[in-house]
């Protein structure tokens, strides 16, 4: 069994990652610098139609 502090840190980090949302990357070519890429964040539990 791991130390309780280990579990507290693990749960805390998981909550922070879920609160920030997940970044969604464009399907465009990542090498092309002449195109402006949109930075879209989708939070957990939300529905997004692209």
N, C-alpha and C positions, 0 to 999 in steps of 0.2 A: 504494500500500500504506500502511496506517495504521501508526502508531507501535506497537511491542509493548506499551507501557504502556496504550494505549487498549484493546487486546484483553484484557489482564490485568484491567483495571477492569471491562470488559463481562462477562467470565466470572465474576468475583467477585460482581457484582451479580446475575447470573442465578442463581448458586448460592444466594445469600441469599434471593432471592424464592421459589425452589423449596422451600427448607427451611422457610419460614414457612407454607406451605400457601395455599390459595385460599379466601377467604371466600365463603360461600354465603348469599344473601339470601332471606328469606321472601317468599312470593307475596302477602302481605297488603298492605293500603293503607299506604304509607309516611307518609301525612299523619295517620293516627290515632295519637294519643299514649296512648290509654287501653289499648292492647294491648301486652303484653310480647312483644318479638321475641327469638327465640333466635339466638345467635351460634354458628354451626356452622362449623368449619374442616375442610376435606377436604384431606389431604395427597396429593401426586402419587403415583400408584400404588396408592392404596387404593380399595376399592369401597364405596359407601355406598348403602343403600336407604332412601328416605324415604317 
